[in-house]
Amino acid sequence: MTVHPRGQGHAHGHGEHDHDHPSGFGRWVRDVFIPHSHDAADSIDDAVEATGEGIRAVKISLVVLGMTALAQWAIVVISGSVALLADTIHNFSDAMTAIPLWIAFVLGRRAATRRYTYGYGRAEDVAGLFIVAMIALSALVAGWESVHRLIDPQPVTNLGWVLAAGVVGFAGNEIVAVYRIHVGRRIGSAALVADGMHARTDGFTSLAVVLGVVGIWLGFPLGDPIIGLLITAAILVLLWGTARDVGRRLLDGVDPDLVAAAEHAALHVVDRPELLTTRLRWSGHRLHVQFSVAVAPGVTMDEFARVSADVSASARHELPAIGDVTVLPVIATEPTTRHP
């Protein structure tokens, strides 16, 4: 039989990577600014349960952000600050960007149709693009405001209330960010992780307000716009990592660790790596796997069906969050040992 090389070295195990994972402080910085959103090691197996957890995360985070906006609104009423009113409206409108993701999760539950034969899982990735656009807009607004305050400084009043609103905004957004990112990783949703990063950008904006007030109290009023520019730079770093992950999903990019794990699972059944081709793709938060196995011309359909069932079962055991597993036969052209 003619073997069918895969164009890449076989990784019989989980140790082959095309990227390094920093540790210590470097890992903390990476997790804050560029989270590893496509790690499915702890993902939920059941598709309905995973989608339900995603919807629950969106609902809970909307409630938390709504309470944050209401708390800021109360501070606006007490202080009478127009600037705080604008920031409160901004935070409320940003919280509403979770709604497209909610809609995408609901759409993802729908069965495939004659027109959408793969189902609606990609709606989640499209929602991720919208979230990336909102993060980019946040960076532009933060940068513009900072430059404007450098060119035309304006006195800041009600410093105590401004500080209080900033603390509330930062705390509420960061709680939501941590929760969304955790659930997004757990169910394998790049879009939900992106939404968590969006909340983190809003939290950074509120943190800039807090640091700016501290700077004014210390006699350095220009610290406010300078810190704003630094926050803008941080948002741009967040934007890069988030856009990269969402873009990879749309281009069917997957973590090479997942490919290695899928190959490792299949090679429990197909014990020769040169007979195997492995392809993976995400559709929303479900991972679809396709194996092509080279077989001898005389292999019967029943024999290959047994191989296919064993490969599928092994892959589902090795990789959580799997949707469809397809095993295709490729007829060889040169003699080899009969398989199976």
Order of alpha helices (4+ residues) and beta strands (2+ residues): alpha-alpha-alpha-alpha-alpha-alpha-alpha-alpha-alpha-beta-beta-alpha-beta
